[in-house]
Amino acid sequence: MSIYVGNLSYEVTQEDLSEVFAEYGSVKRIQLPTDRETGRLRGFGFVEMGSEAEEAAAIDALDGAEWMGRDMKVNKAKPREDRGSTNGGRRNNNFSRRY
């Protein structure tokens, strides 16, 4: 499982985030998604820690904490939802309708 970290500064680095979360245990992985078009950070990230207990300690301590001028939103990451196709949920199989 991983931790969702929201409302991050667009200037944050993986090293910055690792340093903060390392106070609560071993940090296994950090992911900071970027916008496909601009390459700019999207303002949120994910942190994986060594154990559930370490994750819980980090969430309890950091949710709502001010860091880099922003109040962080920290909680358990939810599984990614399948968004389906990009055309409003309708399937486009590139087939012509035949009558």
N, C-alpha and C positions, 0 to 999 in steps of 0.2 A: 504494500500500500504506500501511497505517497501523500504528501501534504501540499495543499493549494496555498499559495501566498499571493494575495491580491493587493491592489493599490500601491504597487511599487513605483519608485522613482524610475524615470526612463534612463537615468544615468547609472543604475545599479549594475554590478558585474557579478559573475558567478563567484568570484573570490569574496566579494562583499557579503553575499548571501551565505556562503559557506562559513565565513567567520562568525556570523551572528548565530547560525544554527549549531555550530560546533560546541557552543557553550552548553548544549543540552544532550550531546552524544555524538556518535560518529556519523558523519554525512557521507552517504554512499554515492549520491548523484544529484546534480542540480540541472534543471532544464528551464531556460528562459526563452520562450517563443518570441519570434520576430515577425513583423508584418511582411508578407510576401512581396508587396510592391515597393515599400519604402526601406525595408531592412531594419526599421526602428523597432526597439523593444515594445511589446504590447502592454506592459504595465502589470504583468502577473507572471508567476512561475510555479515550478513544482520542485519539491525537495524530498528525496528519499533518505531515510535514516536507518541506522543499524537495527533498531527494534521498535516494536509498537510502544513500549514504555518511553523510549526516547522521543518518539513522535508526539505522544500525549503530553510529555513535559514541555516540549517546544510549543505546541499549540496553546497550552494553558498559559505559558509565560508571554508569548508573543502576540496573540490575538488582541488587536486594539492598541498595541504598543506603538508609540511614535518612533519612526526611524527615517532618516533622510528627509525630514519635513513632512512625512505622511503617516497616517494611522494605518498600520498594516491590517489586512484581513487574513487570518490564518486558520485553516480548518482542514479536516480530512478531505482529500480529493475524491470527487465522485467519479465513478466510471464514465468514460466518454460515451455520449449518446450517439447512436447511429442516426445521422441526419438524413440519410437517404439521398435521393438525387437532388440536384440543384434547381430543378424546374418545378418547384412547388409541390413536391411529393408525387408527381405523376411520372410514370416511367416513360422514357423515350427510347424505344428500341429501334428507331430509324426504319420502321416498317411502314409502308403505305397501307392505308385502309383498303381492303378489298370488299366489294359488295357483290 
